Amino acid sequence: MSKTTPATLALTKSGIPFALASYDYDAGAERVGLQAAEAMGVSPAIVLKTLMVEVDGKPACVVVPSDQEVNMKKVAAAFGAKAAQMMKPVDAERLTGYKVGGISPFGQRKQVATAVEEMATLEDEVYLNGGQRGLQIRMRPDDLIAALGAKAADLIR
């Protein structure tokens, strides 16, 4: 597995500190984030999933704990929009340059507005997808927000 992805390159270029962790990706797992947390032996609350959404028809990215479900009304509100919905997987892959199960909020082909679940900012460190299946980036939540120019918001049910 390569440890160099557009995500790791973007973080390295930005000078934001991070570490890498890898795990055996299970393509048959029902919930990838929960499988990642279990495989790495960490709480699912600190393994964040990256979801691509459309808010009023425009692409956006939301980052939430893997053990939680996103609330689309809250997502719309976070972006000052009327409606939000999940982006189709094929569209998410085309927009980000990553495969589903490996989508990272960093180093996407086209940077979009991003919101991070505010509860995640209370953790000492979090894990996010590193741009390929089985690769995670470990970092401080404040650095995550800074690297993405993201906003913290209430996004879960």
Secondary structure, DSSP 8 states (H G I E B T S, - for coil): --S--HHHHHHHHHT---EEEE----TT-SSHHHHHHHHHTS-GGGBEEEEEEEETTEEEEEEEETTS-B-HHHHHHHTT-S-EEE--HHHHHHHHSS-TTS--SSS-SS--EEEEEGGGGGSS-EEEE-SSTTEEEEE-HHHHHHHHT-EEE--B-
